[in-house]
Amino acid sequence: MAITPLSVEDIFDRLKRGKRWDFPGGVHPAEHKTLSNQSEIARVKLADKLYIPLKQHIGVEGELQVSVGQKVLKGQPLTHSAHPFAVPVHASTSGTVVDIAPQVAAHPSGLSELSVVIEPDGIDQWIDLKPLSNYQEMDKAQVVEAICDAGISGLGGAGFPSHIKAQPGKNVEFLVINGVECEPYITSDDRLMREHAWQIRQGIDVLVHLLAPRHVIIAVEDNKPEALDALSVACRDASNYLVCDVATKYPAGGEKQLVQVLTGREVPGQGLPIDVGVIMYNVGTCFAIADAIFSGKPLVERVVTLTGGALNKPHNVWAPLGTPVEHLLSVAEYQPGKQASPRVIMGGPMMGFTVTDARVPVVKITNCLLVPSVDEVRNDNAEQPCIRCSACADACPASLLPQQLYWHSKAAELDKAQDYNLFDCIECGACAYVCPSEIPLVQYYRQAKADIRNQRDEKDKAERAKRRFEARKARLEAEQQAREEKHRKAAEARKQAMQNKDTDKSARVSDAIARAKAKKQQTENVTEPVAETQPKNAAVAAAIARAKAKRAAQTDAEKKPEATVQPSPAHNHESDNDDAESAAQRKQRQIAAAVARAKAKKQQGQDVNKTTPAQHKSDEAGNNEQQSEQDIQRQAESKQQRIAAAVARAKAKKANRQQAQNTSDSDDVTEEKNSQS
Amino acid sequence: MKFALASSPHQRVNRDTGQIMRMVCYAALPGIAMQCWFFGMGVLVHLLIASATAVATEALILELRKKDFERAVKDCSALLTALLIAVSIPPFAPWWITVIGTVFAIGVVKQLYGGLGFNLFNPAMAAYVMLLVSFPVQMTAWLPPQSLAEQSHNLMDAISIIFSGFTTEGYSISQLRVDVDGVTLATPLDAVKTGLTQGKTVSETLGLSIFNGATGIGWFAVNAAFLLGGLFLLQQRVISWHMPISMLAGLALTASFFYLLDSDQYSSPWFHLFSGGAMLGAFFIVTDPVSGSTTRNGRLIFGAAIGIWVYIIRQWGGYPDAIAFAVLIMNMAVPLIDYYTQPRTYGHRSNSSNKGARR
């Protein structure tokens, strides 16, 4: 029976006949409602200071409109915002703003929230009120705005801004007014319905004007017959209003459960009641809407049930928003002796939270302050092993398997917990209520949910960071590419320009090469003819001698590579090297020249043809040259004793040179290469 | 003012695990009384032995595991296991049968798996099966109802025979099992089974002295007493109806089917429901939450399957009774059953909540 195919009219008829659907599970805790619902809602004297948090609803807080020291009137807005999810807060009485600072909040965490602290002046003077009595003739948007400006957010517990629900944008089949109040102890809605049924009816009329629902269902648990009667009387004349009693079972007042009980429909897993054509308002919200529209009064006070065994005077009070808990405790005559340790629960015993500080203020969602005596509350830290009895599964109104959720939550297997639909848990506490092992199941689920939300946030953050990083990387890459593209284009342009000149340039280059070649040719031509055209070989011998002398000098001068100083047509820098020769070298050359002259004289008439090639070869490598020199010297020695001294000197030099032969040879080659390059 | 913090809900039912276990124990009292009446005081002696052994074993192992054994012993789960063992074994079985069985149940089947809530198998039944397989003679030596037995016996006889093997007058267990004609008397389930193998029809067997028309003398009363205790537990909402009713239904429907097929070969469903440990099993054993299924439909399947297994083993198996075997078999199937019987979560369309939409 996922979604019943019944039509809207069928459902309404069925309700009229007194038939209801049921929701699975649920528990029947002791109600304790008579403790506080026997007397009328009382007015209490103002507290010394009111602590009004700027944010008392789901959504965002508005901007501050007041400053410290400023006088405010009752109903004067303290914040303002254009944000659609923001509702303003108002001064609950006239007085002076004495402080604007973080104050301990009405939240289980006990964290601080920015609050306006007002010191009442006791006059309780309203600002000018602007009722919209003729709301039916006004633009709907204007009425919605008035509801928003009155600071009305759901008074049932969640604190959802009421004006947002008042503009659903979808067809509303059922407007459900929730007066079920299924939590034990709480009687604030009960008393309100009994005493102010007519004003609730007026609020419903405003909502009907805004939402135009097909039918209006006012649901009250059957343990509140007086409230049922009062509302029935108030709604008697409206044919499409139906006051429905609902079987007392916790949590019948849960939004999803009430939709199921009244219409047989189920709100989709992640959806809202409007997805099945239902809009739900709490009776307290209807009362506040009527106040806002017909009196122009913003939401500055609400009914709070003060109850529990540790209070001498449990009853309901009209508590100005911002009234600290301690003030209300004194009003209800708190008996600390009846508690093991001071403990005040804001809300009911099933879903309420313990307040952390006596200064915690009453806010828009505060329906009850439960101050239980020691025997009314569960013993903490009595957790025992789960015996898998499944009482929790039988009690779960959402048909979850609380035990599996518990195992997985406890083991921090968050994925598996989500597989078991952890987020469909409404934290009603029915499972923990029935657990014989006293396991605080809901606490495990809250922990797991918080962990999952944190993980999700972390993941989102990481995802955002990753996206940012990747965007940056992409941007840098794009820039780099753009740069490279620019450079490439510039290079191409240059190349293009150069290619245009290239033709004449290469011609010039080849011309130069040709010229160089020709020059070389010339020099070679010059040398060779010289050698060949000296019939008497004197010139040749002189050249040889010069070469020898030079080489000898070089060897002396620390193995200076001979090749570089050789008179060679291929070496244009020869003269430079010559210049660099020292005086000693020159002297030696003179000696060698003398020897050579002697030799030349002696060799007259002999065939000296082979010396020429030797001379040529010597340009390239020393060894051949050396041999030819040795030949010459040998001849000279054998024939001329007179120049023995000179020869001996030359020999000595040669010996020297031969020692260094190997090294200088290799040096020659490298040096030659270097010089050529 | 410093306020104490606690998480919601702040109210809870006034029934903890210990209370539940104790209530189950109390509900078993009529059945135990009937056992005493028909089969002698032995069961009380075994109850004492088993309880002492169970508490000692539990305390010892929890001490070894460095856990708070006082609190664990107070939850009375070990006592309940001891009670189930004591009522399951024959009243005049030797004392060491109970000791071995209880140590095995608490030490191995329960504590070695992690203690209360973590055991896969029903400790009492696992112990029973272990004993039955290991000591078949002692474990099947059930006495006939006292009215039929040749020798009468009292509490002292029971104590004596459990610890020494003989009554104060020197009778052994096998002597106690014979009737006035000197014939050893079997249990009704055994008798029917034996009768069938001897070619007798069921109705012929039911003519034996141990029977009282349709069911065994004594056994009917014991089962009826356990049924009474079970109804008390249902009324007190200590147990849910799903498992016992589906188990009895599974057994009765299967039995009816075969009985209608051939009433000579197959005993009546009435006989099955009030023989052996049927009622004890249905209300006190199958309902063990720890080793049973946890989903609503799962509990129905679990119970019904046990009923069918009981019939199958009684009818075609080698053992006369089958509660323990059937329970252990289905204990093994529990994770599977639980997985496939997850309820449809509110607002979700499909039954397989596993595939439900994740946020």
Interface residues (C-beta under 8 A of the other chain):
Chain A: A2 F23 P24 V27 P29 A30 P108 P184 K256 Q260 E266 V267 P268 G269 Q270 G271 E326 A340 S341 P342 R343 V344 I345 G347 P349 M350 M351 G352 F353 T354 V355 T356 D357 A358 L370 P372 E376 V377 R378 D380 A382 Q384 P385 C386 I387 R388 C389 S390 A393 D394 P397 A398 S399 L400 L401 Q403 Q404 Q418 D419 Y420 N421 F423 D424 E427 G429 A430 A432 Y433 V434 C435 P436 S437 E438 P440 V442 Q443 R446
Chain B: M1 K2 F3 A4 L5 A6 S7 S8 P9 H10 Q11 R12 V13 R15 D16 T17 Q19 I20 R71 D75 S77 G115 L116 G117 F118 S240 P289 V290 G292 T294 T295 R296 R299 D338 Q342 P343 R344 T345 Y346 G347 H348 R349 S353 N354 G356 A357 R358 R359
